[in-house]
Amino acid sequence: MTDTRKPVTRPRPSATPSATSHETATAGAPLTDAHANVLVVGAGFAGLGTAIQLLQNGFGDDLLVIERDHEVGGTWRDNTYPGCACDVPSHLYSFSFAPNPDWSRRFAPQPEIGAYLRRCADEFGVRPYIRFGCELQRAEWDQENQLWRVETSRGPLTANVVVMAQGPLSEPSIPPLPGLGNFAGESFHSARWNHSLDLSGLRVGVIGTGASAVQFIPEIARKAAHLTVFQRTPSWITPRHDGAIPAWLQTLYRRLPVLQRLTRRFEYLTREASVPALMGNRMLRNVGRKSAEDHLKRQVRDPELRRKLTPDYELGCKRVLLSDNYYPALAQPNVTVVTDPIRDIGPDRVRTGSTDGGVADEHAVDVLVFSTGFRVTDASHPRVIFGADGSSLEDVWGGSPQAYRGSTVAGFPNLYLMAGPNTGLGHNSLIYMIEAQIAYLLGALRFMRALRLRSVDVEASRQEEYNADLQRRLAPSVWANGGCTSWYQDERNRITTIWPDQTRRFRRETSEFDAENYILTTSENAEVPG
């Protein structure tokens, strides 16, 4: 194939780490004229896992991690709402290379997960490579010099490779409801919880009933004088089966690590068993639906409330939630569930009802809490990343994100997306997928080092074939045929978030870097056939 790109006119920036690069990362000095061999954006699970594996596999020279906040943890740093916990079992929702025998519960609470990530950053020596309070503002591929030119809130730098590890749940979404700006009380998103506000004795309105709301509503219902829950669409909810892990078992995990690995394996295989139901096996899906319906009937006696809480779509079409205390909270006398659409918001109330001019119901509220999800398919970072032809990632995607193996995008050389398009899961741990992507990145870096390559850029035709196959495999799935609209779908109604198969297939496909599907450019800018 012919590479028409301009020749390199200056040598590759040195990969030798500077004497002060790690010190300035700690001191918070401006990033004036800094260079990174590998630049990782974000210090949550994906960013820390990537940095740890880069260090452990000989890619620590000029490694740099930029984090817009002032601590590691990502979504587990930002989400501190009451009752916040993981809905994937603790032994599975952790790095395979860093097991934690001290989880206190089967589903770890947020403080423990945050502490685990901080401990990983310390024990694996990542902190010296992190520059906190440093937000990505722009990244542009310099075709002539075969590197990324990056602007951050602390100054510019260049990088040979950029890894976007900011996480899919990092940008809260608040709908533009009419009159919201006129609300006189406190309002905030659940991911930005206002802990200085005591909700005791207040009239609280919760807009949205997603995964976060299911966890914090039981907590705040105990305090609020009245809680009004504005529900657009109910979720399927199944029993959580949570429980404390006794001290003796934690001790056993520490003394016999193989036992913890077996527990992790059991949790993994149990969740993988649900894939056929999600991918079109209606009989198996109905088994899960029956369990969810029975759970609702046991916990909600009021037939009218039960009707409001019964979804009209297939189990799995939206995220299936786990809870043992959400339904009982909604049945309390100080809680009202409103299913009519929100018409507008006033200084101290929310009006609901049809928008065709009929009579509206008014609900007095002192505080509004939004549990309205995150910007997943319309996140802001694609607007500030520009590829080889000057187009932004947002323009190239056109509202429908796609990548090759969820990791690379044609026309954006040396750019890697952690938890990228079609790597999300509706049944298992995203950490498993992230570790598979890290392995793919390491394979690419080893290949580049061995052949002294300047860049690798996935073939556009191969990316198109890959994504066409994904959509074909998704066609019979519950996400495409379950009768709902969810954040799994982009603005073109394509499923661009979910992986449509067993996770071990993804790990197998990313176990080696498939250079034959890439355009390769050497240090002399000579093309190497893939």
RODO-2510 file (C-alpha; in nm, 4 decimals, decimal comma):
residues 530
     n   res          X          Y          Z
     1     m     0,0000     0,0000     0,0000
     2     t     0,1159     0,3573    -0,0516
     3     d     0,1643     0,5982     0,2358
     4     t     0,1187     0,9517     0,1009
     5     r     0,1968     1,1212     0,4277
     6     k     0,4775     1,3778     0,4482
     7     p     0,8282     1,2592     0,5384
     8     v     0,9627     1,3086     0,8882
     9     t     1,1914     1,6132     0,8904
    10     r     1,3229     1,6000     1,2447
    11     p     1,4415     1,3150     1,4665
    12     r     1,2159     1,1442     1,7115
    13     p     1,2177     1,3125     2,0531
    14     s     1,4337     1,1290     2,3019
    15     a     1,2713     0,8544     2,5036
    16     t     1,5267     0,8998     2,7816
    17     p     1,3532     1,0177     3,0988
    18     s     1,4610     1,3567     3,2252
    19     a     1,6097     1,3875     3,5699
    20     t     1,3281     1,6073     3,6930
    21     s     1,0271     1,4642     3,5113
    22     h     0,9118     1,2544     3,8078
    23     e     0,9821     1,5332     4,0548
    24     t     0,7758     1,7885     3,8634
    25     a     0,4924     1,5383     3,8427
    26     t     0,4805     1,5519     4,2216
    27     a     0,5589     1,9196     4,2650
    28     g     0,2883     2,0364     4,0232
    29     a     0,5173     2,2503     3,8079
    30     p     0,3905     2,3701     3,4666
    31     l     0,4293     2,1273     3,1786
    32     t     0,6474     2,3602     2,9720
    33     d     0,8054     2,1799     2,6744
    34     a     0,7448     1,8414     2,8334
    35     h     0,7525     1,5207     2,6278
    36     a     0,6090     1,1784     2,7024
    37     n     0,6802     0,8561     2,5249
    38     v     0,3396     0,7308     2,6422
    39     l     0,0831     0,9782     2,7738
    40     v    -0,2068     0,8309     2,9729
    41     v    -0,5106     1,0535     3,0233
    42     g    -0,6952     0,9713     3,3451
    43     a    -0,6077     0,7953     3,6714
    44     g    -0,9077     0,5750     3,7412
    45     f    -0,9150     0,1983     3,6951
    46     a    -0,8202     0,2176     3,3264
    47     g    -0,5468     0,4776     3,3653
    48     l    -0,3859     0,3216     3,6718
    49     g    -0,4029    -0,0285     3,5259
    50     t    -0,2397     0,0945     3,2058
    51     a     0,0346     0,2826     3,3891
    52     i     0,1107    -0,0109     3,6193
    53     q     0,1447    -0,2538     3,3309
    54     l     0,3564    -0,0097     3,1296
    55     l     0,5951     0,0219     3,4240
    56     q     0,6074    -0,3529     3,4813
    57     n     0,6728    -0,4280     3,1144
    58     g     0,9612    -0,1906     3,0515
    59     f     0,7742     0,1110     2,9161
    60     g     0,8334     0,3466     3,2060
    61     d     1,0739     0,5760     3,0180
    62     d     0,8997     0,9107     2,9849
    63     l     0,5667     0,7701     3,0970
    64     l     0,3283     1,0453     3,1981
    65     v    -0,0221     1,0291     3,3440
    66     i    -0,2331     1,3438     3,3527
    67     e    -0,5318     1,3650     3,5849
    68     r    -0,7671     1,6622     3,5978
    69     d    -0,8506     1,6064     3,9637
    70     h    -0,6143     1,6002     4,2609
    71     e    -0,6388     1,2315     4,3485
    72     v    -0,6616     0,8975     4,1704
    73     g    -0,9800     0,6929     4,1550
    74     g    -1,1886     0,8217     3,8636
    75     t    -1,5566     0,7435     3,9062
    76     w    -1,4826     0,5894     4,2476
    77     r    -1,3362     0,9210     4,3595
    78     d    -1,6197     1,1305     4,2157
    79     n    -1,9217     0,9252     4,3210
    80     t    -1,9572     0,9548     4,6971
    81     y    -2,3352     0,9577     4,7281
    82     p    -2,4946     0,7737     5,0234
    83     g    -2,5005     0,3984     4,9681
    84     c    -2,2557     0,4075     4,6762
    85     a    -2,1204     0,0600     4,6041
    86     c    -2,0239    -0,1611     4,3133
    87     d    -2,2750    -0,3925     4,1473
    88     v    -2,0033    -0,6344     4,0349
    89     p    -1,8614    -0,8659     4,3057
    90     s    -1,5495    -0,7240     4,4708
    91     h    -1,3205    -1,0143     4,3897
    92     l    -1,4019    -0,9689     4,0217
    93     y    -1,4095    -0,5893     4,0167
    94     s    -1,0372    -0,5522     4,0845
    95     f    -0,7113    -0,5986     3,8970
    96     s    -0,6162    -0,9606     3,8368
    97     f    -0,2559    -0,8696     3,9243
    98     a    -0,3571    -0,6980     4,2515
    99     p    -0,6065    -0,9140     4,4424
   100     n    -0,7420    -0,7671     4,7640
   101     p    -0,8169    -1,0268     5,0337
   102     d    -0,9595    -0,7610     5,2651
   103     w    -1,2849    -0,6720     5,0887
   104     s    -1,5423    -0,6401     5,3660
   105     r    -1,8446    -0,7326     5,1541
   106     r    -1,9302    -0,9300     4,8422
   107     f    -2,0141    -0,5966     4,6746
   108     a    -1,7576    -0,3459     4,7921
   109     p    -1,8718     0,0002     4,9070
   110     q    -1,7242     0,3071     4,7372
   111     p    -1,4803     0,4017     5,0182
   112     e    -1,3127     0,0599     4,9948
   113     i    -1,2817     0,0751     4,6157
   114     g    -1,1348     0,4260     4,6346
   115     a    -0,8873     0,3101     4,9008
   116     y    -0,7953     0,0087     4,6868
   117     l    -0,7104     0,2304     4,3886
   118     r    -0,5063     0,4705     4,6030
   119     r    -0,3180     0,1751     4,7474
   120     c    -0,2469     0,0383     4,3988
   121     a    -0,1096     0,3775     4,2941
   122     d     0,1212     0,3744     4,5965
   123     e     0,2325     0,0124     4,5986
   124     f     0,3022    -0,0063     4,2249
   125     g     0,4919     0,3234     4,2232
   126     v     0,2642     0,5116     3,9861
   127     r     0,2243     0,8391     4,1755
   128     p     0,5598     0,9915     4,0666
   129     y     0,4399     0,9674     3,7054
   130     i     0,1058     1,1426     3,7662
   131     r     0,0516     1,5143     3,7205
   132     f    -0,2594     1,6132     3,9066
   133     g    -0,4779     1,9137     3,8328
   134     c    -0,3910     1,8688     3,4669
   135     e    -0,6813     1,8487     3,2226
   136     l    -0,6547     1,7575     2,8546
   137     q    -0,7694     2,0513     2,6407
   138     r    -0,6557     1,9483     2,2934
   139     a    -0,4559     1,6727     2,1248
   140     e    -0,3530     1,6995     1,7592
   141     w    -0,1536     1,4500     1,5537
   142     d     0,1494     1,6109     1,3902
   143     q     0,1736     1,4144     1,0676
   144     e     0,5078     1,5590     0,9641
   145     n     0,6831     1,4823     1,2916
   146     q     0,4834     1,1710     1,3769
   147     l     0,3796     1,2645     1,7284
   148     w     0,0922     1,4090     1,9286
   149     r     0,0879     1,7767     2,0246
   150     v    -0,1105     1,8127     2,3417
   151     e    -0,2494     2,1154     2,5218
   152     t    -0,3357     2,0811     2,8886
   153     s    -0,4563     2,3141     3,1617
   154     r    -0,0958     2,3213     3,2852
   155     g     0,0711     2,3821     2,9529
   156     p     0,1731     2,2006     2,6331
   157     l     0,3582     1,8761     2,5792
   158     t     0,4236     1,6258     2,3052
   159     a     0,3750     1,2499     2,3121
   160     n     0,4568     0,9571     2,0881
   161     v     0,1548     0,7571     2,2061
   162     v    -0,1657     0,8800     2,3744
   163     v    -0,3877     0,6488     2,5789
   164     m    -0,7331     0,7869     2,6540
   165     a    -0,8298     0,6320     2,9867
   166     q    -1,0690     0,8945     3,1176
   167     g    -1,3471     0,6381     3,1640
   168     p    -1,6966     0,6209     3,0133
   169     l    -1,8719     0,7429     3,3316
   170     s    -1,6745     1,0606     3,3924
   171     e    -1,9065     1,3324     3,2587
   172     p    -2,2413     1,3691     3,4395
   173     s    -2,5435     1,4400     3,2230
   174     i    -2,8203     1,6774     3,3355
   175     p    -3,1159     1,7183     3,0993
   176     p    -3,2082     2,0749     2,9917
   177     l    -3,5455     2,0803     3,1646
   178     p    -3,7594     2,3931     3,1105
   179     g    -3,7275     2,6327     3,4041
   180     l    -3,4383     2,4543     3,5712
   181     g    -3,2453     2,7792     3,5930
   182     n    -3,5290     2,9288     3,7981
   183     f    -3,5098     2,6677     4,0732
   184     a    -3,4279     2,8473     4,3985
   185     g    -3,3162     2,5486     4,6033
   186     e    -3,0041     2,3340     4,5936
   187     s    -2,9633     2,1037     4,2950
   188     f    -2,6828     1,8640     4,2056
   189     h    -2,5999     1,5456     4,0158
   190     s    -2,5480     1,2297     4,2197
   191     a    -2,1877     1,2143     4,0939
   192     r    -2,1272     1,5559     4,2538
   193     w    -2,3026     1,4940     4,5828
   194     n    -2,3378     1,7949     4,8137
   195     h    -2,2351     1,6498     5,1499
   196     s    -2,2596     1,9892     5,3190
   197     l    -2,6375     1,9826     5,2740
   198     d    -2,8371     1,8014     5,5423
   199     l    -3,1487     1,6562     5,3797
   200     s    -3,3207     1,5946     5,7120
   201     g    -3,6678     1,7429     5,7145
   202     l    -3,6494     1,8661     5,3548
   203     r    -3,8701     1,7918     5,0558
   204     v    -3,6385     1,6197     4,8096
   205     g    -3,7023     1,5505     4,4439
   206     v    -3,4998     1,2846     4,2640
   207     i    -3,5012     1,3003     3,8847
   208     g    -3,4016     0,9688     3,7304
   209     t    -3,4053     0,6124     3,8598
   210     g    -3,0856     0,4573     3,7263
   211     a    -2,8154     0,2576     3,9015
   212     s    -2,7095     0,5396     4,1355
   213     a    -3,0649     0,6284     4,2406
   214     v    -3,1383     0,2687     4,3322
   215     q    -2,8538     0,2920     4,5837
   216     f    -2,9030     0,6395     4,7339
   217     i    -3,2853     0,6614     4,7432
   218     p    -3,3145     0,4126     5,0334
   219     e    -3,0569     0,6179     5,2244
   220     i    -3,2125     0,9606     5,1792
   221     a    -3,5707     0,8354     5,2191
   222     r    -3,4893     0,7840     5,5878
   223     k    -3,4036     1,1533     5,6288
   224     a    -3,6263     1,3512     5,3964
   225     a    -3,9591     1,4877     5,5137
   226     h    -4,0893     1,3804     5,1761
   227     l    -3,9177     1,2228     4,8772
   228     t    -4,0646     1,2564     4,5285
   229     v    -3,9102     1,0224     4,2719
   230     f    -3,9587     1,1325     3,9117
   231     q    -3,9318     0,8156     3,7072
   232     r    -3,9254     0,8169     3,3301
   233     t    -3,8670     0,4442     3,2798
   234     p    -3,8567     0,1718     3,5478
   235     s    -3,5647    -0,0694     3,5655
   236     w    -3,5623    -0,4437     3,6035
   237     i    -3,4267    -0,5132     3,9507
   238     t    -3,3126    -0,8473     4,0886
   239     p    -3,2008    -0,9498     4,4387
   240     r    -2,8523    -0,8256     4,5289
   241     h    -2,7411    -1,1229     4,7397
   242     d    -2,4877    -0,9065     4,9204
   243     g    -2,3271    -0,9978     5,2491
   244     a    -2,0326    -0,9338     5,4750
   245     i    -1,7155    -1,1361     5,4180
   246     p    -1,6176    -1,2699     5,7613
   247     a    -1,2730    -1,2018     5,9045
   248     w    -1,1803    -1,5694     5,9011
   249     l    -1,2431    -1,5885     5,5264
   250     q    -1,0366    -1,2743     5,4647
   251     t    -0,7527    -1,4379     5,6591
   252     l    -0,7919    -1,7524     5,4499
   253     y    -0,7718    -1,5462     5,1295
   254     r    -0,4473    -1,3882     5,2528
   255     r    -0,2918    -1,7221     5,3416
   256     l    -0,4248    -1,9126     5,0408
   257     p    -0,4352    -1,6725     4,7426
   258     v    -0,5448    -1,9602     4,5186
   259     l    -0,8739    -1,9688     4,7067
   260     q    -0,9417    -1,6050     4,6210
   261     r    -0,8545    -1,6747     4,2575
   262     l    -1,1070    -1,9593     4,2576
   263     t    -1,3708    -1,7266     4,4045
   264     r    -1,2958    -1,4727     4,1339
   265     r    -1,3228    -1,7437     3,8699
   266     f    -1,6575    -1,8612     4,0063
   267     e    -1,7999    -1,5063     4,0001
   268     y    -1,6709    -1,4604     3,6461
   269     l    -1,8185    -1,7840     3,5082
   270     t    -2,1511    -1,7229     3,6803
   271     r    -2,1858    -1,3940     3,4962
   272     e    -2,0663    -1,5274     3,1642
   273     a    -2,3489    -1,7814     3,1798
   274     s    -2,5992    -1,5001     3,1161
   275     v    -2,4599    -1,4121     2,7718
   276     p    -2,6919    -1,6457     2,5728
   277     a    -2,9969    -1,4784     2,7323
   278     l    -2,8686    -1,1350     2,6336
   279     m    -2,7852    -1,2478     2,2815
   280     g    -3,1277    -1,3798     2,1885
   281     n    -3,2145    -1,6888     2,3926
   282     r    -3,5637    -1,5845     2,5030
   283     m    -3,6224    -1,8929     2,7200
   284     l    -3,3194    -1,8186     2,9371
   285     r    -3,4081    -1,4500     2,9459
   286     n    -3,7569    -1,5323     3,0705
   287     v    -3,6033    -1,7200     3,3633
   288     g    -3,4296    -1,4000     3,4699
   289     r    -3,7450    -1,1974     3,4091
   290     k    -3,9465    -1,4309     3,6309
   291     s    -3,6926    -1,3821     3,9106
   292     a    -3,7195    -1,0028     3,8762
   293     e    -4,1017    -1,0126     3,8686
   294     d    -4,1115    -1,2317     4,1786
   295     h    -3,8726    -0,9936     4,3544
   296     l    -4,1043    -0,7008     4,2789
   297     k    -4,4146    -0,8893     4,3969
   298     r    -4,2500    -0,9911     4,7240
   299     q    -4,1378    -0,6399     4,8081
   300     v    -4,4224    -0,4212     4,6766
   301     r    -4,7756    -0,5051     4,7902
   302     d    -4,9522    -0,1997     4,6434
   303     p    -5,0734    -0,3006     4,2937
   304     e    -5,0657     0,0586     4,1622
   305     l    -4,7065     0,1137     4,2748
   306     r    -4,6131    -0,2283     4,1395
   307     r    -4,7623    -0,1296     3,8033
   308     k    -4,5503     0,1868     3,7960
   309     l    -4,2374    -0,0143     3,8720
   310     t    -4,2917    -0,2874     3,6114
   311     p    -4,0894    -0,2319     3,2924
   312     d    -4,2572    -0,2786     2,9540
   313     y    -3,9373    -0,3952     2,7828
   314     e    -3,7281    -0,7107     2,7870
   315     l    -3,4966    -0,7911     3,0769
   316     g    -3,1443    -0,6788     2,9835
   317     c    -3,2447    -0,4158     2,7269
   318     k    -3,1435    -0,1594     2,9862
   319     r    -2,8957    -0,2197     3,2622
   320     v    -3,0323    -0,4761     3,5112
   321     l    -2,9985    -0,3390     3,8642
   322     l    -2,9377    -0,5180     4,1920
   323     s    -3,1074    -0,4121     4,5133
   324     d    -3,2795    -0,5520     4,8200
   325     n    -3,3858    -0,2190     4,9722
   326     y    -3,4973     0,0028     4,6804
   327     y    -3,8517    -0,1301     4,6454
   328     p    -3,9191    -0,1180     5,0221
   329     a    -3,7977     0,2435     5,0255
   330     l    -4,0432     0,3419     4,7513
   331     a    -4,3253     0,1839     4,9496
   332     q    -4,2680     0,4124     5,2510
   333     p    -4,5455     0,6661     5,3309
   334     n    -4,3103     0,9649     5,2806
   335     v    -4,2145     0,8577     4,9261
   336     t    -4,4103     0,9283     4,6075
   337     v    -4,3269     0,7828     4,2654
   338     v    -4,4301     1,0097     3,9767
   339     t    -4,4304     0,8659     3,6251
   340     d    -4,5837     1,1563     3,4329
   341     p    -4,3278     1,3519     3,2266
   342     i    -4,1786     1,6678     3,3741
   343     r    -4,3358     1,9726     3,2142
   344     d    -4,1237     2,2411     3,3791
   345     i    -3,9532     2,3452     3,7006
   346     g    -4,0375     2,6460     3,9152
   347     p    -3,8549     2,8104     4,2076
   348     d    -3,9800     2,5532     4,4590
   349     r    -4,1698     2,2901     4,2664
   350     v    -4,1729     2,0511     3,9723
   351     r    -4,4747     2,0421     3,7432
   352     t    -4,5608     1,7172     3,5674
   353     g    -4,8172     1,6160     3,3075
   354     s    -4,8589     1,6020     2,9340
   355     t    -4,7187     1,8900     2,7320
   356     d    -5,0336     1,9331     2,5245
   357     g    -5,1765     2,2000     2,7519
   358     g    -5,3641     1,9812     2,9990
   359     v    -5,3755     2,0343     3,3747
   360     a    -5,0355     1,9910     3,5409
   361     d    -4,9640     1,8366     3,8806
   362     e    -4,7338     2,0331     4,1100
   363     h    -4,4820     1,8745     4,3456
   364     a    -4,3229     2,0952     4,6104
   365     v    -3,9476     2,0382     4,6510
   366     d    -3,6658     2,2084     4,8404
   367     v    -3,3811     2,0124     4,6784
   368     l    -3,3343     1,8444     4,3409
   369     v    -3,0998     1,5493     4,2943
   370     f    -3,0274     1,4324     3,9404
   371     s    -2,9614     1,0644     3,8778
   372     t    -2,9645     1,1070     3,5023
   373     g    -2,6549     0,9181     3,4010
   374     f    -2,3452     1,0188     3,2108
   375     r    -2,2436     1,1333     2,8676
   376     v    -2,1244     0,8059     2,7212
   377     t    -2,1837     0,8157     2,3448
   378     d    -2,1666     1,1981     2,3353
   379     a    -1,8706     1,2625     2,5663
   380     s    -1,6706     1,5823     2,5173
   381     h    -1,3212     1,4411     2,4578
   382     p    -1,3827     1,3480     2,0893
   383     r    -1,4226     1,7197     2,0187
   384     v    -1,0653     1,7989     2,1226
   385     i    -0,8777     1,5089     1,9582
   386     f    -0,7678     1,5739     1,5991
   387     g    -0,6262     1,3122     1,3651
   388     a    -0,3910     1,2972     1,0683
   389     d    -0,6161     1,4922     0,8314
   390     g    -0,7144     1,7544     1,0900
   391     s    -1,0594     1,6129     1,1555
   392     s    -1,1759     1,5746     1,5117
   393     l    -1,2745     1,2383     1,6506
   394     e    -1,6243     1,3802     1,6949
   395     d    -1,6455     1,4712     1,3253
   396     v    -1,5167     1,1326     1,2149
   397     w    -1,7619     0,9489     1,4378
   398     g    -2,0561     1,1696     1,3459
   399     g    -2,2521     1,0760     1,6558
   400     s    -2,1811     0,7035     1,6221
   401     p    -1,8520     0,6040     1,7900
   402     q    -1,6585     0,3130     1,6470
   403     a    -1,3085     0,1754     1,6792
   404     y    -1,1092    -0,1333     1,5909
   405     r    -1,1139    -0,3830     1,8757
   406     g    -1,2527    -0,0983     2,0865
   407     s    -0,9037     0,0471     2,0973
   408     t    -0,7797     0,2214     1,7809
   409     v    -0,9392     0,4515     1,5232
   410     a    -0,8361     0,4873     1,1579
   411     g    -0,6721     0,8217     1,0913
   412     f    -0,5617     0,8652     1,4540
   413     p    -0,2174     0,7012     1,4699
   414     n    -0,0782     0,5947     1,8069
   415     l    -0,4065     0,6717     1,9840
   416     y    -0,5553     0,4057     2,2110
   417     l    -0,8975     0,4167     2,3754
   418     m    -0,9447     0,2306     2,7023
   419     a    -1,3070     0,1181     2,7529
   420     g    -1,3674     0,2400     2,3988
   421     p    -1,6633     0,1708     2,1674
   422     n    -1,8267    -0,1710     2,2046
   423     t    -1,6204    -0,2759     2,5050
   424     g    -1,8904    -0,2141     2,7673
   425     l    -2,0664    -0,5044     2,9340
   426     g    -2,4179    -0,5744     3,0465
   427     h    -2,3236    -0,8764     3,2531
   428     n    -1,9635    -0,8847     3,3774
   429     s    -1,6675    -0,6809     3,5002
   430     l    -1,5342    -0,4021     3,2800
   431     i    -1,1940    -0,4485     3,4471
   432     y    -1,1580    -0,7758     3,2579
   433     m    -1,2078    -0,5916     2,9294
   434     i    -0,9702    -0,3117     3,0265
   435     e    -0,6951    -0,5611     3,1079
   436     a    -0,7454    -0,7200     2,7661
   437     q    -0,7066    -0,3791     2,6031
   438     i    -0,3926    -0,3104     2,8048
   439     a    -0,2459    -0,6375     2,6742
   440     y    -0,3263    -0,5241     2,3200
   441     l    -0,1555    -0,1902     2,3818
   442     l     0,1533    -0,3618     2,5219
   443     g     0,1676    -0,5876     2,2157
   444     a     0,1562    -0,2831     1,9888
   445     l     0,4313    -0,1050     2,1833
   446     r     0,6556    -0,4123     2,1755
   447     f     0,6002    -0,4449     1,8025
   448     m     0,6801    -0,0768     1,7475
   449     r     0,9958    -0,1039     1,9561
   450     a     1,1162    -0,4164     1,7745
   451     l     1,0727    -0,2612     1,4287
   452     r     1,1651     0,0939     1,5350
   453     l     0,8287     0,2200     1,4181
   454     r     0,7136     0,5777     1,4571
   455     s     0,3432     0,5070     1,4243
   456     v     0,0763     0,2468     1,3666
   457     d    -0,2613     0,3386     1,2189
   458     v    -0,5412     0,0858     1,1724
   459     e    -0,6617     0,0362     0,8164
   460     a    -0,9957     0,2116     0,7626
   461     s    -1,1337    -0,0828     0,5645
   462     r    -1,0447    -0,3262     0,8414
   463     q    -1,2109    -0,1047     1,1015
   464     e    -1,5266    -0,0881     0,8900
   465     e    -1,5337    -0,4659     0,8489
   466     y    -1,4837    -0,5160     1,2219
   467     n    -1,7696    -0,2838     1,3161
   468     a    -2,0021    -0,4230     1,0498
   469     d    -1,9454    -0,7650     1,2040
   470     l    -2,0168    -0,6265     1,5530
   471     q    -2,3488    -0,4813     1,4384
   472     r    -2,4383    -0,8066     1,2659
   473     r    -2,3730    -0,9983     1,5872
   474     l    -2,5691    -0,7434     1,7892
   475     a    -2,8764    -0,7686     1,5640
   476     p    -3,0464    -1,0576     1,7524
   477     s    -2,9509    -0,9219     2,0971
   478     v    -3,1832    -0,7853     2,3628
   479     w    -3,0145    -0,4444     2,3276
   480     a    -3,1339    -0,4222     1,9664
   481     n    -3,4709    -0,5971     2,0075
   482     g    -3,5695    -0,5483     2,3688
   483     g    -3,8168    -0,2654     2,3151
   484     c    -3,6306     0,0113     2,4966
   485     t    -3,4093     0,3120     2,4428
   486     s    -3,0932     0,3248     2,6521
   487     w    -2,7483     0,4793     2,6738
   488     y    -2,6206     0,1647     2,5023
   489     q    -2,7452     0,3247     2,1788
   490     d    -2,5954     0,6274     2,0060
   491     e    -2,7855     0,9046     1,8274
   492     r    -2,8107     0,6863     1,5154
   493     n    -2,9694     0,4087     1,7223
   494     r    -2,6649     0,1861     1,6760
   495     i    -2,5386    -0,0177     1,9700
   496     t    -2,1898     0,1271     2,0107
   497     t    -2,1219     0,0633     2,3787
   498     i    -2,1782    -0,3086     2,4374
   499     w    -1,9619    -0,6095     2,3549
   500     p    -2,1860    -0,8760     2,1946
   501     d    -2,0260    -1,1986     2,3106
   502     q    -1,8392    -1,3846     2,5812
   503     t    -1,5624    -1,1690     2,7259
   504     r    -1,3058    -1,4404     2,6734
   505     r    -1,3552    -1,3952     2,2980
   506     f    -1,2550    -1,0312     2,3318
   507     r    -0,9513    -1,1282     2,5368
   508     r    -0,8540    -1,3864     2,2761
   509     e    -0,8895    -1,1338     1,9926
   510     t    -0,6748    -0,8778     2,1729
   511     s    -0,4107    -1,1174     2,3056
   512     e    -0,1704    -1,0282     2,0226
   513     f    -0,1199    -0,7140     1,8192
   514     d    -0,2386    -0,7886     1,4643
   515     a     0,0021    -0,5677     1,2700
   516     e    -0,1285    -0,6940     0,9360
   517     n    -0,4341    -0,4722     0,9866
   518     y    -0,2320    -0,1538     1,0367
   519     i    -0,0374     0,1010     0,8329
   520     l     0,3133     0,1001     0,9791
   521     t     0,5615     0,3872     0,9544
   522     t     0,9291     0,3424     1,0453
   523     s     1,1688     0,5904     1,2026
   524     e     1,2861     0,6756     0,8491
   525     n     0,9199     0,7125     0,7438
   526     a     0,9573     0,4069     0,5222
   527     e     0,6392     0,2087     0,4958
   528     v     0,6383    -0,1449     0,6304
   529     p     0,3668    -0,3707     0,4895
   530     g     0,1250    -0,4894     0,7570
***
